């Protein structure tokens, strides 16, 4: 007799974003294995209402209080509880009916829910890289007392699965691949003239606006370097980045005998999401198959760190340690938003982050307040730089 399939309760934090909506596609493909028990969003009332009526979770949350009030009126009589604000996010992250919490919140706002989910002993499928970047030491401390973390980023998910069954002492290096974004191969002079529309036109991935800009500056890869350091306990000197425009090899692990293990698939975030939600199983059928013969050649190249200076800044902050990575991340968030608002030029994103790091002296991370204080300082510093118009 076939074994009964276990149905896992799933909370999706950031359900209206790119990762969140694709996670719900994974739920649709495996309704006998996953049941949505909580959904959260920032302020997209229309989409969260639609999701709530479709999946009927007992709990939904809007981080924006006004949006929560509107959603509560719309869902009146459905029996669905509507929570609001940061406390509501923490409630969803630690929700008793959730076995797994997918954190797809954008930005450092995802750190407190990450800590709440782990503190409640949940399996955390982490798509919010800023949790590890700003508060990696806090996350590792929380993991030592309970919970489980499975990375969702395609790169870290690839490394995670390449290491299944391997002795971590045999690892020589981890290699993150970078598509290069929309500006791969361009000179610094050419980058001075790019527009918001240019930066959002990613050649291989469909992502949100903030992450798309991070990919264009290569800060996304820099944040992933810091995340990899904390996730896999690899020194920064042994975390490498290679340009790989096809986005098929998602990352590699190099072992001390010189052999390489890699994870390959067509660029589709539903696969790493499904891998995180199904672990240690693998659920089929696939959303898409990878036809190697049709793909033809796969190319790799060194990353131009002189042109794309944000990657070097991420390594710098990581090596400085402590609260430096929180400052890097927060300054970047302010700078990217200013660029999207057309208040600064593309290369000024890097300039703002560099000036913030130059002016800051890192301190140890002992608690969440240390991270929040560093972020507050960085946001204020970056905002002043944006307003001054004297970035570069």
Buried (B, 14 or more C-beta within 10 A) or exposed (E): EEEEEEEBBBBBBBBBBBBBBBBBEBBEBBEEBBBBBBBBBBBBBEBBBEBBEEBEBBBBBBBBEEBBBBBBEBBEEEEBBBBBBEEBBBBBBBBEBBBBBBBBBBBBBBBBBBBBBBBBEBBBBBBBBBBBBBBBBBBBBBEEEEBBBBBBBBBBBBBBBBBEEEEEEEBBBBBBBBBBBBBBEBEEEEBEEBEBEBBBBBBBBEBBBBBBBBBBBBBBBBBBBBBBBBBBEBEBEBBBBBBBBBBBBBBBBBBEEEEEBBBBBBBBBBBBBBBBBBBEEEBEEBBEEBEEEEEEEBEEEEBBBEBBBBBBBBBBBBBBBBBBBBBBBBBBBBBBBBBBEEEBBBBBBBBBBBBBBEEBEBEEBEEBEBBBBBBEBBBBBBBBBBEEEEBE
